[in-house]
Amino acid sequence: MLRLLDLTLARGARVLYRRVSLVAAPGERIGLIGANGCGKSSLFAAVLGELAPEAGALETPPPERIAHVAQDIVASDTAALQYVLSGHAPLMRARAALARAQHDGDEHGLAQAAAALADLDEGALAARAAAIMHGLGFAASDAQRPVAAFSGGWRNRLALARALLCPADLLLLDEPTNHLDLDAVIWLESWLKRQSATAIVISHDREFLDRMTETTWLVADGTIRRYAGNYSAFESAYLEQVRQQDAAARNYARTAAHLQQFVHRFRAKATKARQAQSRLKMLERLQAVEPVRARRQWRFEFFSPQRLPERLLDTEALVLGYGDREVLSGVTLTVRAGDRIGVLGANGAGKSTLVKAIAGELAPLAGELRRGQGLAIGYFAQHQLDRLRADESPLAHLRRLAPDEREQVLRDFLGRFRFSGELATSPVGPMSGGEKARCALALLVWQRPNLLVLDEPTNHLDMETREALTVALSTFEGALLLVSHDRHLLRAATDRLWLVEGGRVAEFDGDLEDYAARVLAGRRGKGEAEASSADTISRRDQRRLQALERQRLAERRRPLARQIEAIEAELSAIGEALQELDARLAAPDFYHGGPADQVAAALKRRGELAARQQTLEASWLELTTRLEALT
């Protein structure tokens, strides 16, 4: 569990919150929410010992029992599966102990390390690690690829897998869904519900919070407040609290004004002086209630398209891919005015390939793609952010699209996207991912598209910006094609679903709940067997991992087997020598007619062989015990 005891936390000279006392119970799943910069990640840093409290205390589990997602992942040659396994501290300690014992030739240490590894069941842990990787979207062939071979987003998935494998009492997750597709989000949500550790999650994905958390901590106004329930329950409770506080403030204003009026009116009259004095004391005792300063919700909207043809886009027998590699084939579809389509599919199925082709960034390998007269596509994808010129400002980017427009008009437009004043003329390079995404959205809106093609538009957006985008898309008059892992956005902005699977694109007959059930059932249907109380792994992967484990154990058993074989051979020779000596010593003639010292020499030799036999038998017993432990 986790306890915050009168905690005060600061970053530099800025105090984030004061005298906070909260308890996270064992197994509790908590959503940690608040505006950017309020101190959510700072709380994680304090729990991990990276930031010292100004006052108060934190009671946490031991460091090795706290799991968190590493932010900086070294691009090493370590195999992906081994990197994930390195998150299991007891396994790493047992392996290190084994390596030390082997280096030092410590037979007792070797036996202890082998016993510890046997208790941990390395094979089961490897299967569990592979199951987690599979759930997060990795292919079986990825297990032996080096970490350096993966892109930044996939390395983040490896770091998440490593944290999930850690045997922890407290799990800290900061934006765990940012680099996941919808299938992986559905799996992660299911996994987190079944794990037993206390989990604290920072996320801007409201549906993920709704489904995964049971308590909400709000960081705001210099404190952290606890709300029972998930994000939607918190939102309802918070809005009711705002209404009550506003009503109390209005009531205070009315009462205070009435009392003040009475005091001013009758204070000078001798007959009313006592009553006026009484009202004055009441006014002083009346507790002032500060009205809630309702946060101004940021909103934007897409302009109405200048033209909106009925048929925007048609494809027939389209084949898409890269070079000689086909990703999708037989793609026949139509996009009409007003269509609002969500694109579903597992990672690597070809969703981004499809939207790139529709957006005109990928030429078809075969088939026909017909664009309607007057089609204007607005395309947003993560690589679009990289195309922003780092040394130019949002205003400079917009001026390139509208070179003849007055600067004040451009500034006013950027102000709608919270780029006002100096921010409008600041270079894009140092901006946060969320600010760059807002800049890209502003440029998209300015172009007045009639078909929006959006590929994971929410990855860098905070809760407020996501909500603004959801509202804007729900009122957009053109057609929409959306790939997103944000189910709240998909539900609000789309009314049809396409499924990309098995190299094909087809209409999905169902809703997001049906798709989630399909994803989980499909994973079970692929032969995933229980690797632990919660995780599963395919039978093929399990056989492969068991083979690797057998190979590794065989390599560790081989030197022991050689030693045992050598001892057994020497014991056999000693046994034969002892039999021969005993036969000679039993013969009466041996004591007559020979050298005077032959009897003494024979008895001495027999004693030496018997002692050697006893030593070898002890060594044989120890080695066979160690070999059985490895088996």
TIMI-697966 format. One record per residue (C-alpha): residue in one letter; x, y, z. Coordinates in steps of 0.02 Angstrom, whole numbers, plus 50000, padded with zeros to 5 digits. Layout:
TIMI-697966
aXYZ...
This chain:
TIMI-697966
m500005000050000l500465018449995r500225031750128l500405050550108l500615057850282d500435076750292l501425077550130t502065093850057l502925092649888a503815106149787r504755107949624g506065121449646a505225136449727r503475130949675v502455121249802l501375108449713y500285103549861r500305105450050r499885093850196v499075080050095s498565064250188l497925049750084v497995030750087a498025018849939a497365002250001p498084985349947g497424980749775e496584997649747r496595004549569i496745023449569g496635036149429l497775051149460i497105066249363g497395084949352a497985098449234n499695097349153g501035103449273c499995101149430g501185088049503k500545070849452s502225064549388s503075073049535l502085062049653f502745046749561a504505053849575a504285055949762v503635038149782l505155031749686g506325041849796e506855053549656l506085068949740a506175072749925p504615079650013e504705097150086a503735091050237g502765075850294a503165058150242l502805044250119e502585026150173t502935014950024p503344996649991p505204992349973p505934998949809e506054981549733r504174979549761i503734995449663a503504993449476h503565008249357v503875011149173a505645016949136q505705033149037d507435031148962i507745014348879v509525010848824a509625004648644s510614989148690d510924972348607t509954963448744a508594952148675a506834959248701l506274944348806q507804945648917y507514964348939v505744960848998l506354947049115s507604959149190g506124967649273h505924952449387a507104956849529p507104939649618l507544931049453m508964943349421r509644940649597a509604921749577r510464922749408a511794934449478a512084922549624l512284908049503a513544917749398r514564922449553a514574904549615q515134898149445h516504911249436d517114907449612g516924888649597d515784889049750e514914872149749h513774876649895g513314893249813l512944884249651a511754872449739q510854886949827a510704897049666a510064882049571a508764878849706a508224897249702l508014896749512a507034880549526d505864888649654l505594903549539d505264892149389e506204901449255g505234892849117a503574899049185l504264916649205a504894916749026a503164910948969r502344924649073a503504937748997a503114931648822a501254932048861i501364950248916m502354954648759h501054945648653g499654955248739l500534971748702g500654967648517f502364959348496a502534944748378a503344928548438s504844932148327d505144948548421a505694939448580q507494937248521r507674953748429p508844966248515v508074981248603a509034992748486a508064985748337f506414992948399s505755010648371g505425022648515g503595017948531w503974999348535r505345002048664n504035010448772r502984994748754l504474984348809a504684995448962l502844993249002a502994974248983r504514974549099a503514984049232l502024972249217l503144957049246c503884964349405p503194955649562a502584971849640d501484978149781l501324995249699l501194998449511l501445016149443l500885019149264d501115036049179e500095037149017p500225018348982t499065018748831n499975032448733h500955020748620l499695006548611d498405002148481l496614998048530d496904979148540a498364981648660v497344994048765i495934981248781w497184967848835l498054979548959e496404984549036s495924966249060w497644962049133l497624976649257k495914971549321r496604954449368q498264959249447s498334960849637a499514975649662t498944993049708a498945002649544i499025021449517v498745026949338i499015043949257s498015044349095h497065056048980d496045041548910r494395043549002e493655026748948f495225017649003l495085026249173d493225022249181r493505003849150m495095001349251t494995012549406e493885012249558t494535027749647t495065044849581w496355056749654l496205074649588v497755085649597a497135103749597d497195119849697g498745114849794t498055098549863i497525080849815r495715075849843r495025058249843y493415053849752a492585036849757g492285028849589n493005029949414y493255045449307s491415047349260a490905045749443f492215058749489e491585070449352s489795069449417a490345072049598y491475086549550l490125095449449e488915093449595q490235100449712v490455115249595r488585118349590q488455117649780q489925129249803d489205141649678a487515140849767a488355143649936a489315158349865r487725166149797n486835163249963y488285171450056a488225186449940r486355188849968t486465186850157a487995197950173a487195211450066h485595210950171l486555212250335q487685225850269q486175235750210f485365234350382v486965240050468h487175255150353r485355259850373f485125258650561r486865260250637a486645278750673k484925276850754a484975274850941t483425263750942k484185251850816a486005252750870r485945236350966q485145226950820a486395234750699q487835229550811s487125211850818r486985211250628l488775217650614k489385203350723m488365191150618l489195198150463e490905195550540r490475177750589l489745173550421q490985162750329a491425169450159v491215156350023e492275159749871p491305156449712v492045143449597r492965151449455a492295140149321r493755134949212r493455140949038q493295125448932w494315126648773r493365122848615f493705124048429e492745119048274f493085113848096f492555126047963s491175120747844p491945113047687q491895124447535r491285109647431l490525093147485p490275081047340e489165065947370r490485052847323l492155057447398l493155041847365d492985024447288t494195009947278e494064993747180a495144978247203l496494989147281v498144981047327l499234990447452g500974987147517y502794991747512g503904985747370d503604967247345r502694965147510e500794965547501v499914971447659l498114973047598s497254966247443g495514966147368v495074982747454t493414988547382l492555002547476t491655019047460v491705035047564r490225046847543a489835063847614g489355062647797d490155045547825r490945043947997i492025028447999g493135021048134v494525009348077l494884994348190g496214980948182a497704973548272n499404981448266g500244977948100a498604972948015g498744987647893k497685001847966s499015015047938t499385007747765l497545010147720v497425028047780k499085032747698a498415026547532i496785036047553a497745051747603g498815050147447e500455046547538l500595028647474a500355023347293p499325007447266l500214992047199a498684987447096g496834991147082e495935007647064l495735022247184r494545035647120r494445052647204g492855063147190q492815079947103g493255093047234l493935080847363a494965089847496i495815078247620g496435083747790y497705070847851f498355069848029a499615056648086q501025055948211h502365058448078q501475074648030l502155082148192d503925078148134r503585087747974l503315103848069r504835114948047a505685115748216d506425133048189e504785140948133s503305147248234p501465142348219l501185159248138a502535155848007h501775138747969l500055146447945r500715160847840r501405148047716l499625141647692a498885159147681p500245170947614d498995184547568e498005184747730r498205198847857e499295194348007q497955199348132v496735187048053l498045173248067r498435177948247d496585177948293f496395160748215l497905153748309g497215161048468r495745149148452f497025135148471r497855143448622f499305150748523s499195168848574g500465182448606e502265176748605l501775158348590a501145161548414t502875167548362s503915155148463p504855141048374v503915124548366g505455114048408p505485116448598m503595114548614s502805099448698g502015085448600g500285091948645e500695109448582k501385102548419a499805092148397r498725107748423c499775117048295a499525102948169l497655102948205a497585121848177l498425119948007l497205105947965v495675116248011w496265131147908q496285120647749r494405117047760p494465098447715n492895088747669l493685072047717l494665070647878v495875055947889l496535054848068d497795041648125e497955041348316p497665060148339t497555059548530n499265052148574h499975068548640l498365077248692d497815080748869m496045077548931e495425095048890t496105094848712r495425077348683e493705083348737a493845098548624l494325087248477t492875075548516v491635090048514a492385097248354l492305080548262s490525077248319t489975093348232f491085091748078e490025092647920g491195082647808a491655064247810l492825056547938l494005041647936l494735038748110v496045026748179s496165028448368h496395018648528d495305031448619r493615022648629h492735038148697l493245047548540l492745032948427r491035031548509a490685050248499a491365053848325t490975038248220d489445028048177r490205014548065l491685003048091w492884995047968l493944980248020v495674977747945e496154959547968g497014945747871g497514957347729r495704962747700v494584977547743a492754974347781e491294982147873f491254976748055d489524971248107g489514976248290d490034989848411l491594992848515e491004981148652d490824967248523y492564971248458a493324970648634a492514953748665r493164947848496v494944953348535l494994944348703a494154928748633g495334928848485r496854929048597r496184914248695g495744905648532k497544906548474g497994893748605e498574904748747a498804894148902e498924900749079a500714906149118s500204912749289s498624917349383a498234930749254d499264929549096t499174918148945i500324912448807s500084903048645r500504884548643r501734886948500d502654900648594q502614890148751r503404875348661r504734886648587l505114894548755q505154877648841a506394871748710l507484886948742e507354883748929r507824865448907q509314870748802r509874883148935l509674870449075a510574857348971e512044869148953r512084871349141r511874852649174r513234847449051p514764851749159l513944843649311a513594827949210r515404827449151q516034828949330i514854815149387e515414804049243a517244806549287i516914802849470e515944787149428a517374781149317e518644784149455l517514775749584s517384760549470a519284759549455i519494761649644g518204747849674e519154735949563a520804740349649l520034737749820q519334720749768e521054715549707l521894721649868d520594713049978a520864696749882r522744697749908l522564702250091a521384687450115a522634674850045p523764666450180d525224664950059f525274684050046y526024685050219h527464672650183g528874672650061g528734690349999p529614706750041a529534711450224d528574727750194q527314721550063v525924719150192a526164736450265a526194744050090a524604734850041l523684740350198k524254758450172r523694758049991r522014750950041g521764764950169e522184778250038l520964770849912a519584769350042a519824787550093r519804793049910q518234782649882q517354791250028t517834808649962l517244804649787e515604797549850a515254813749947s515644824049792w514554812649685l513094814749806e513224833849804l513384834849614t511914823149584t510864833649704r511274849349605l510914840549442e509214834649505a508804852649559l509174858849383t508134844949308
